[in-house]
Amino acid sequence: MLWALYLKYFLKTSLILYKKDIIISKIKGTIMENNSTILTNDPYLNTARLTIRDKRYKNLYTKRMEKRSFLKQKIDINNYIFLSKEISTIIFILSFIFIPYILGIMSVFMFIAHFKIYVFEKLNYSFSLFWAIGYEILASILLFLIIKSAFGFGKEE
């Protein structure tokens, strides 16, 4: 029964908040930070500590929210492809021309000619038509991937 009274007294006289490594205890008016005891009899010092801590948490929160904004990201393609500027420009132009063209030829061969070479040879499609078909397919795939990464952006951490 004595332990119940002690527990009741302890709960009434002390309030312990756990937040990161800071334990605030009202029993002896002390703040324990990282296993070091600092007296808190000075209200100005306490106010200064709390203000500094609040600013630090606010800065961390705003930095974290700025990093997590999907639409405000700055994307530089040279961070993903390690080439010089001149060579990367030439490669981007050639890939803009040939990747949709090859994708268009493959999709016409698969979906219209049904993998039959003699049917594909009879089709008289021009370069621009193959390119436009491939471009639309590639654009829809990239748009799908962008939307998928936007929905899954907050779940990465």
N, C-alpha and C positions, 0 to 999 in steps of 0.2 A: 504494500500500500504506500510505503514511503517513496518507492520509485515512481509511482503514478503522480504524487504531489511534485516531485522533482521535475518530472517530464512536463507537467502542466506549467510550473514556474518557468522552466526553460523555454517553452513554446511562447509564453506570454512576453517574456523579456527579451527574446532575441528573434531576429528575422534574418535569415541567411539567403542571399540571392546568389545564384550561380550564373555567371555570364562570362564565358571564356575563362580566363585565369583570375578573375577578380571575385573576391568573396567579401561582401560587405556585412559586417557584424555590428549590431547595436549593443552588444553586451558590455564591452569596455570602450566603446567609441573608437574603434580602430578599423583601419582598412588594411586588409592583407592582400598585397599584390605580389604574386610569384614568390610566396613564402617569406616575404619581408614585411615587417610591421611598421606602419607609419601612423603617428598620432593624428587624430582629426579634430582636435579642439579648435582649430582656426577655421571659422566659417568661410573666410575669403579664399583660403587655400583649397577647401573642399569645392567651392564654387568654380574656381579656376580649373581644378582637375576634372570636374564633371563637364565643364564647357569644352575643354580640350578633347575629352573622350567622345562627347557628342559630335563635335566637328569631325573627328577621325572616322566615326561610324557613318556619318552623313556623306563624307567624301568617298568612303569605300562603297557605299550604296549607290551613289550617283555614277561612279566609275563602272560598277558592275552593270548598272542599267544601260549605260551608254554602250558598253561592249555587247550587250545582248540584243540590241536593236537590229533587226534583220535588214530593214530598208535603208538604214544609215551606214551600212558597211562600205568601206572603201576597198574596191577590188582593183588590183593591178595584175594584169595577165603575166607580166614579167616575173612575178613572184612564183608562178607555177611552171613556167617554161624557161629554162636556163639557156637562153641564146642572146646574142647581141641584138641591139635594136634593129640594125639593118637586115640581118638574116631573119629575124622574127617577122619583120614586115613582109618580106618576100614569101616566107612560108605561110603566113596568114592569108595573103592574096591567093596563092596557089591552092591552099586548102579550101578557101571560100569558093573557088571555081570547081575543083575536082571532087571533093567529098560529096556534095549534093549530086553531081553528075553520076558518079559511080553508084551512089545509093538509089538514084532514079532508075538507072539501068537494071540494077538488081531487083528492085521492086516490080518493074514492068515484066522482067523475065519470070519472076515468081508468081505474081498475081494475075497478069494478063495472059502471058504465054504459057503458064502452067508448066514451067521447066522444059518446054519443047523448043529446040533450037530452030526448027523449020518454021514454026509459028512466029518466033521472035524475028527471024530474018524477013518475013513478009511485012512486018510492021515498019512503016516509013515515018518514024518519029524523028524530029530534029533534035539537035543538041540542046536548044533552049527548052524544049518540052521535057526532056529527061532531067535537065537541071532543075526546072520548076517543080517537078514531081518530087525529086530528091530533097529539094530545099524545104518544101512543105512538110515532108515526113521528118526531116531533121529538126525543123523549127518546133513541130509538135512534141517531139521527144524531149528537146531541151526545155520547152515550157513546162512539160510535166515534171521534169527533174527539179526545176526552180521552185515550182509550187510544192513539191514534196519536201524539199529542203527548208522551205519557209515554215511549213507545218511542224517539222521535226527540229526546228532551230532551238527552241527553248529546252528541249529534252536532252540536249547533248551533255550537259554537266551532270 
